[in-house]
Amino acid sequence: MIPKLTLYFPWILSVMLLISALIFAIWKNLKIYYPTIIFAISVDFYISIITYEHSLWYFHKAFLVPNHTIADLFIAFTNLPLIILVYLSRYPYKAPFYKQLVYISFWSILFTFIETIFLFLKLLSYHNGWNFWWSMVVWFFIFFGITLHNKKPLLAWLLCFSCTLFLIFYLQIPILKMK
């Protein structure tokens, strides 16, 4: 019985994120956060295209999510907007830097933990040099990038492209062999 329940975990997570957004998000700021939501979705697609034939991680089949591509689209259009809406709504903009760093770290740890659940349930696997430690670092950069984009979008794009170039070279992603 439990293995079948694991197939519903992506949906359970999405419902939990929706409930969190309904409770904690400041919906009147949606227009302010919208460009950052589009940024996150764009970066997700950008990474998906670059790694399409050289997967670093792979989402496995779940309920109504038959493959990695559908899972990625599902995450991009349901989970990412909700996460960003809650994250930016509660971001401590006027707090000292160390408190902002704690906030970013909290969210990074939270989503590293959620990713660990996906790994444990075998809904996610790593490939081509990717591992848990890379994910931990990337979660931090994701939340830092979201914060940065909300205030300085061009700098966030520069960070994104710089990190991507680093990963392409370090993990030897064969972009020259892409279609």
N, C-alpha and C positions, 0 to 999 in steps of 0.2 A: 504493500500500500504506500509506504513512504516514497519509493522511487517515482511513482506516478505523481505524487504531490510535488516533487521537485520540479516537474515540468511547468508548474504554475508559478514558480518563484518570480520570473520576470514580471508577471502580471500583478503579483502581490506587492512587489517593490513599486511598481507604477501607481497602484492604488494608495500605498503608503505615502509616496511622494505627492500625489494629488491631495490627500488629506492634510499633509504638512503644509502644502501651498495654500490651501483654503484657510488654514488656521494662522500661519505665520507670515505669509507673503503680504506685501503692501501692494495690492492690485492697482491702485491708482497710479503707481509708478511704472506700470507695464510699458508705457510709451518710452520712458527714459531707459528702461532695461532692454527694450526690444533690439537695438543695434548689437548689444552684447550677446543676446540670444542668437541672433543671426551669425555673429562672429563664431560662436561655439559650434553651431551646426555646420558652418562653412569649414572650419578647421577639421571637424570630424570627417566630413566628406573628402577634404583634401588629403588627410591621412589614409582614408579608406582607398582612395584612388592610387596613391603612391604604393600602398602595400597590398593591392588587390591580388597580385600574382605571387606575392612574397609575404604571406600573413605573419604578423608578429604575435597575434592572438586570434583566437577563433571562438565565436559564439556557437554553441551546439544547439541542436533542435530542442524546442520547448513548445508548449501549447500555443497553437496558432502562429508560431514563429518557426518556419520550416528550415531556415538556414541562416548563415552568418550575415548575409546582405540584408535580409528582412529584419534580423535582430538589430543590426546597426541603424537601419532606417527607423525602426520602432523606438530605439533609444534616443536618436537624434530629434525626433518630432514629438515625443511624449516626455521622456525623462529629463533631457537637457533643459528645455524651457522651464520646467517646474523647479529643477535644482537651482538654476540661475536666479529665478524669481525670488525664491526663499533666501538664497545666499546673499544676494545684493540687498534685499529688503532689510536684512538684519546686520549687514556689514558695519562694523564700528568705525566709520569714517573719521570721527573727531577724536577717537581714542589715541593714546600714545602708540608709537610704532610696534612696540613689543606686544601690545594687546591685539593689534591687527595681525601680527605674525602668529599669535596663539589662535586667533579665529581661522586663519587660513590653514594652519596645522590641524586644527580640530576637524575641519571639513575634509582635509586630505586623509586623515586617519579614518574618519567615518567611511569614506568611499573606498579606501583600501580594505577595510573590514568587509564592506558589501561585496567587493570583488573576491575576497577570500571565500565568502559564502558561495559565490558562483563557481569558484574553483572546486570547493569541497563537494558541491552538488554535481560536478562534472558538466556544467553548462558553459564552461569556459576552459580553454587550454592555451598554453603558450607555445610559440614556435620561433625558429630562426634567430635564436639568441635572446629572445625576450624572456624575462623572468619576473618573479614577484618584486624584486628590488627595483627593477626598471619602473614597474607600475607605481610603486610607492613614490618615487621621484616625480614621475609624470603627473600623478594626482596633485602633488604640490604645485607643479608648474601650471596645471590646468586652472586651479583656483587662484593662483597668483596672476595668471594671464587674464582671467575673467575680471579680476579686480582692476588690473592695469587697463584693460580695454574700456572699462566703464569710465575711466578718467582720461586716459591717453591712448586712444585707439591705434594710432600709427606706431607707437612704441610697442604695443601688444602684438601687432602684426610682425614687426621686426623681430621680436623675441620668438614668435611662433616659427617664422621662416629660419631663423638661426638655429633653433633647437632641432627643427626638421632636418636641416642640412647636416648637423652633427650626427643625428641618428642614421641618416642615409649612409654617411661615410663609416661610422663606427660599426653599425650592424650590417654593413655591406648590402644594402637594399639595391638590387639591380635595376635601377630606373632606366638605364640605357637599353634594356631588353623589353621595356614596356611596349604595348601595342601603339 
